Amino acid sequence: MSPRHLGLMGCLLAVVLLGLSLFGGGGVMSQQQAPSASNAWVRLPAATGRPGAGYMVITGGAEADALVGASSPAAQRIEIHSMVMDGGVMRMRAEPAIAIPAGQSVEFRPGGHHLMLFGLDPALKPGERIPITLTFRSGATASISAQARAAGRAS
């Protein structure tokens, strides 16, 4: 083979390897899978001015992460909360983060982890959708559409 042919083959190989790395060719250089959320719903407040509560299932990506924030155009602010037993009394507390293990699911449910949505739009009605953006420690975000449900509805 001539030096010219070797040079052309080297360039071709470089282009193929670059394409594989950019487009995830069989794991040569694939992007990290980010956490995702499903089955999202929000229990609307029983009285105007009270917070609503958000629930969902968050499934971890390829690496462990943590939910560190949430926002929505339908709420003034959203806090991450959990329920803990304290001296025989169940108490709610704000959490700075909730760990999301790699490849595992964490359920946000009544009586457990949940989002508190403060300053919800009072015009929201059961059946409507509420857009929520979840923010993770890694910098990843997940956009979800939570179904609004009437106050007092358990699931």
N, C-alpha and C positions, 0 to 999 in steps of 0.2 A: 504494500500500500504506500502510496506517495504521501509526503508530508501534508500536501494540500487536502487529500482525502481524510487523513487523520484529524486535521483541523476542523473540517466540516462535520465529521462524526462527533467530535468533542462538543461542538456548538449545538448539534442536534440533541445530544445527551443532556446538555445543560438546559435546553428549552423544555425537554420532557420532564426533567426533575423539577424545574421551576413550576410547570403546570401542575404536577402532582402535589407539590407543597401548597400551592395556592388554592386548589380545588379539592383537597382532602383525598387524594388518590390512595385509597386502601390503607390509611393510617400512617402514611409517611410523615405527615404533619397535619393532624386534624385539630379543629377548634375544640375547646373544652365545652361540653354540654352544660348549659346553664340550668338553674332550678326552674321548675314550671309549677303552675297552680291550676287546679280544676275544681269543679263542683262548688263554685263561689256563690254565696248568698249573703244578704244583709237583712237582719231583723230590724225593721223600722221602729223608732221609739213610740212608746204608748202615749206620750204627751209631747207636744211641740216644745222644742228647746232642750229636750233630753237627748243623750247620745244614742246612736244605733250600734248594733254589734255585727261584725263581719266574720264569716266562717268560710273555710275552704280546706282543700288538701294541697300541701306543697310537697312536691317530689324533688329531691336533691339531684343535682347534676353529676358530672364525672368526679368532682371533688367536693369535699365538705364545704359548707358555706353557712351563712346565718342571715335571717331576715332582720334588717336593721331599720326599716322605715316603710311607710306607705303614704300615698297621697291620692286625692280625687278632686275633680272640679265640682263634685256634688257635696263636699264637706270642707269645713274650714280647716280641720286638722284631723289626723288619724294617729292613734297611739296603739302600740303593741301591748297586750295585756295577757296575764295568766291568772288562774285561780290556784291558790295554795291553802293548805290546811294549817292554821295557826292557833295552837291551844284549843283544838277541838272546834274551831270556827273557820268556815270557808271564807277566805278574803280574796279580793281582786287586787292585783298590783300591776303597775306599769313595768314593762321590761325593756331594757335597752336593745336586746337582741334575742332571737330564738334560733338555736342551732338547727341546721338542716343537714343531716348526715348524707354523705355521697350515696346516691342511688336508693335512698330510703324515703318513705313518705311520713310527713308530720301532719296530723289532723288538727285543724283549728275548729273547735266544736263548743257548743254550750257546756259550761262547767269546766272548760279547759283553756287552752290558748285561744285567743280571739283578737280581733281588731276592734277598737272603740272609735266610732266615727262621730266627731263632735261638730256641731253646727251644720247638720244635714239640711239640705234644701227641703223646707216644709211642704213643697209641692209634689214631692216624690210619692208615688202610689204603688201598692203591691202589684207585682208583675212587671214593673219597669226595670230597666237595666242601669246599673251604676258602674261607671268605669273606675277602676282602681289600678294604680301602678305600684307594684311592690319593688323595693330596693334591697339589694343584698350586699353584704360586706365586701364581696369580690368586685363590686361595681356593676354587676349584672342587674337588669331590671326585667320584670315580667308584667305585662299588661293583661288584666282580667276584666271580665264583664260580670258583675255579681247581680243576681236576681233579687229585687226588693221583695220582702215578705212582710206580711202584717205582724204587728206586735202581738206577742203571746203565742205565736206559732213556734213550736219546738224544733221543727226541721223543714 
